[in-house]
Amino acid sequence: MKENKLIDGSSGVSSIGPSNKVKSALRKAIKKINKSSCESCGLLKKLFESKYGLPPENILFANSLKELIYLIPEALKPIRVLIVGPALDMYEDASRSAGAEVSYINTLEKHGFAFDIPRIHEALNNIDLVFFANPNRIAGKMISWEKIREVITLTQSGGPHFVIDESLIEFTGCDDYHSDMMQTSNLTILRTTAFFYGMPGLELAYAVSSPEIIHLYEKKKHWDINLLSVEAARTAYKDSTYRKASKKYMLFEMKTIIRLLNKIEWITVYDTDINIVLIKIDKNPDDVAWQLRRAGIDIRACSKIEGLDRSFFTIAVMKHENNLKLISTLNSINQNSQF
């Protein structure tokens, strides 16, 4: 199977794609591409203020989440960074590019990869910056805001700055902001339109923090915002019909995937709160991955992720027919004695 023909079975990008309203808004926005995006950014900030109670001075837009993740260590200049894993390697790459030392504290398999607040708190000594994804982008688990507030409040005076990557938060159904935390000087929240809204090719990402921290980021940023991505985001955030339909679809498909995976005796399935599920296989992982690729599906191997090994993979909700194809292929592997 050629690489460009493979179905991406682990990205986490919404399989139903952007809404029709977004597509319509983009066709109209084409007429404005000879203008600056400043006016549209201002309108989007007003939407955030009315919808989430976020003042404009608490927000910084970017063209991608990656831009923000690299910007933050560059702006805050941490000496020591802690990454709560399992985690994607971009947090480490961004931290090391800014000259910081990096350490990890990983959630444990015996706890189902759920966050362990006491362990995180114990690891914060001499740490300047903490990266963690909530929900976790590998294990799919989420931590409540009450527990996040507990850690941040306890360490606020002279403690590290917390960067919470909420890229997949909309899939949990709990995507409100906690405005009481937005004035603290040691918290930055990151979000993007790439995943839930199905727009990785026209992504708009943003950081939410205190005005003082946003000002630091503004001084270091080196980009202008794409007008089309702003118009797409502004439409997407107002489209409640799409949000409800997407959540319903993702929940149904994920329940189906987990139910069917649990019937395959050589696969261990870990609980998830989002559209991505972490699995562990008790067969030759290279052979299983090869069989899936031959069937046209590529899932993420976790062999290079800190705290995991080659027996772990992540699977994301795809289109319904592709989800069934995945399960069918795994079942056929189950019946093939050579594996």
NORNORPE-V45691 format. One record per residue. N is the residue number from 1. RES is the residue in one letter. SS is DSSP state (H for helix, E for strand, C for the rest). PHI is phi in whole degrees, -180 to 180 (NA if undefined). Layout:
n | res | ss | phi
N | RES | SS | PHI
N | RES | SS | PHI
This chain:
n | res | ss | phi
1 | M | C | NA
2 | K | C | -66
3 | E | H | -55
4 | N | H | -76
5 | K | H | -99
6 | L | C | -71
7 | I | E | -85
8 | D | E | -77
9 | G | C | -101
10 | S | C | -148
11 | S | C | -68
12 | G | C | 87
13 | V | C | -73
14 | S | C | -52
15 | S | C | -77
16 | I | C | -92
17 | G | C | 73
18 | P | C | -68
19 | S | C | -72
20 | N | H | -64
21 | K | H | -65
22 | V | H | -64
23 | K | H | -61
24 | S | H | -66
25 | A | H | -63
26 | L | H | -68
27 | R | H | -62
28 | K | H | -71
29 | A | H | -69
30 | I | H | -55
31 | K | H | -68
32 | K | H | -108
33 | I | C | -72
34 | N | C | -88
35 | K | C | -112
36 | S | C | -72
37 | S | C | -85
38 | C | H | -58
39 | E | H | -63
40 | S | H | -66
41 | C | H | -63
42 | G | H | -63
43 | L | H | -67
44 | L | H | -67
45 | K | H | -63
46 | K | H | -64
47 | L | H | -62
48 | F | H | -63
49 | E | H | -68
50 | S | H | -77
51 | K | H | -84
52 | Y | H | -116
53 | G | C | 74
54 | L | C | -100
55 | P | C | -64
56 | P | H | -56
57 | E | H | -72
58 | N | H | -98
59 | I | E | -128
60 | L | E | -130
61 | F | E | -91
62 | A | E | -147
63 | N | C | -84
64 | S | C | -161
65 | L | H | -62
66 | K | H | -61
67 | E | H | -56
68 | L | H | -70
69 | I | H | -64
70 | Y | H | -78
71 | L | H | -66
72 | I | H | -61
73 | P | H | -64
74 | E | H | -64
75 | A | H | -81
76 | L | H | -89
77 | K | C | 53
78 | P | C | -72
79 | I | C | -91
80 | R | E | -128
81 | V | E | -118
82 | L | E | -109
83 | I | E | -113
84 | V | E | -88
85 | G | E | -109
86 | P | C | -68
87 | A | C | -144
88 | L | C | -67
89 | D | C | -77
90 | M | H | -68
91 | Y | H | -66
92 | E | H | -67
93 | D | H | -60
94 | A | H | -65
95 | S | H | -67
96 | R | H | -69
97 | S | H | -66
98 | A | C | -93
99 | G | C | 86
100 | A | C | -89
101 | E | E | -82
102 | V | E | -125
103 | S | E | -133
104 | Y | E | -123
105 | I | E | -132
106 | N | E | -103
107 | T | C | -64
108 | L | C | -105
109 | E | H | -61
110 | K | H | -65
111 | H | H | -102
112 | G | C | 69
113 | F | C | 62
114 | A | C | -79
115 | F | C | -65
116 | D | C | -117
117 | I | H | -59
118 | P | H | -57
119 | R | H | -67
120 | I | H | -63
121 | H | H | -62
122 | E | H | -67
123 | A | C | -89
124 | L | C | -86
125 | N | C | -61
126 | N | C | 66
127 | I | C | -97
128 | D | C | -99
129 | L | E | -146
130 | V | E | -123
131 | F | E | -106
132 | F | E | -152
133 | A | E | -93
134 | N | C | -135
135 | P | C | -70
136 | N | C | -63
137 | R | C | -80
138 | I | C | -107
139 | A | C | -85
140 | G | C | 81
141 | K | C | -87
142 | M | C | -119
143 | I | C | -113
144 | S | C | -71
145 | W | H | -67
146 | E | H | -62
147 | K | H | -73
148 | I | H | -62
149 | R | H | -60
150 | E | H | -60
151 | V | H | -68
152 | I | H | -65
153 | T | H | -65
154 | L | H | -66
155 | T | C | -111
156 | Q | C | -62
157 | S | C | -81
158 | G | C | 76
159 | G | C | -90
160 | P | C | -74
161 | H | E | -91
162 | F | E | -99
163 | V | E | -113
164 | I | E | -107
165 | D | E | -85
166 | E | C | -104
167 | S | C | -56
168 | L | C | -111
169 | I | H | -62
170 | E | H | -63
171 | F | H | -68
172 | T | H | -83
173 | G | C | 83
174 | C | C | -120
175 | D | C | -116
176 | D | C | -73
177 | Y | C | -93
178 | H | C | -104
179 | S | H | -60
180 | D | H | -66
181 | M | H | -92
182 | M | C | -76
183 | Q | C | -97
184 | T | C | -74
185 | S | C | -88
186 | N | C | -122
187 | L | E | -143
188 | T | E | -131
189 | I | E | -110
190 | L | E | -117
191 | R | E | -140
192 | T | E | -154
193 | T | C | -91
194 | A | C | -64
195 | F | C | -97
196 | F | C | -61
197 | Y | C | -89
198 | G | C | 66
199 | M | C | -130
200 | P | H | -64
201 | G | H | -83
202 | L | H | -142
203 | E | C | -71
204 | L | C | -126
205 | A | E | -115
206 | Y | E | -154
207 | A | E | -108
208 | V | E | -121
209 | S | E | -159
210 | S | C | -69
211 | P | H | -55
212 | E | H | -65
213 | I | H | -71
214 | I | H | -59
215 | H | H | -63
216 | L | H | -62
217 | Y | H | -65
218 | E | H | -57
219 | K | H | -68
220 | K | H | -100
221 | K | C | -68
222 | H | C | -137
223 | W | C | -147
224 | D | C | -110
225 | I | C | -94
226 | N | C | -71
227 | L | H | -60
228 | L | H | -65
229 | S | H | -67
230 | V | H | -68
231 | E | H | -64
232 | A | H | -64
233 | A | H | -65
234 | R | H | -61
235 | T | H | -71
236 | A | H | -61
237 | Y | H | -69
238 | K | H | -94
239 | D | C | -91
240 | S | H | -69
241 | T | H | -63
242 | Y | H | -63
243 | R | H | -60
244 | K | H | -64
245 | A | H | -65
246 | S | H | -66
247 | K | H | -61
248 | K | H | -63
249 | Y | H | -64
250 | M | H | -62
251 | L | H | -64
252 | F | H | -63
253 | E | H | -67
254 | M | H | -66
255 | K | H | -60
256 | T | H | -66
257 | I | H | -60
258 | I | H | -65
259 | R | H | -60
260 | L | H | -76
261 | L | H | -64
262 | N | C | -65
263 | K | C | -84
264 | I | C | -94
265 | E | C | -67
266 | W | C | -93
267 | I | E | -118
268 | T | E | -99
269 | V | E | -112
270 | Y | C | -101
271 | D | C | -57
272 | T | C | -139
273 | D | C | -110
274 | I | C | -136
275 | N | C | -92
276 | I | E | -125
277 | V | E | -127
278 | L | E | -93
279 | I | E | -128
280 | K | E | -126
281 | I | E | -112
282 | D | C | -106
283 | K | C | -146
284 | N | C | -62
285 | P | H | -64
286 | D | H | -66
287 | D | H | -67
288 | V | H | -64
289 | A | H | -62
290 | W | H | -65
291 | Q | H | -63
292 | L | H | -66
293 | R | H | -65
294 | R | H | -64
295 | A | C | -82
296 | G | C | 101
297 | I | E | -122
298 | D | E | -115
299 | I | C | -110
300 | R | E | -82
301 | A | E | -81
302 | C | C | -106
303 | S | C | -63
304 | K | C | -99
305 | I | C | -93
306 | E | C | -53
307 | G | C | 94
308 | L | C | -118
309 | D | C | -143
310 | R | C | -69
311 | S | C | -83
312 | F | E | -99
313 | F | E | -140
314 | T | E | -114
315 | I | E | -127
316 | A | E | -115
317 | V | C | -64
318 | M | C | -115
319 | K | C | -64
320 | H | H | -52
321 | E | H | -66
322 | N | H | -76
323 | N | H | -62
324 | L | H | -67
325 | K | H | -64
326 | L | H | -59
327 | I | H | -64
328 | S | H | -61
329 | T | H | -66
330 | L | H | -64
331 | N | H | -64
332 | S | H | -69
333 | I | H | -65
334 | N | H | -59
335 | Q | C | -89
336 | N | C | -96
337 | S | C | -64
338 | Q | C | -68
339 | F | C | -98
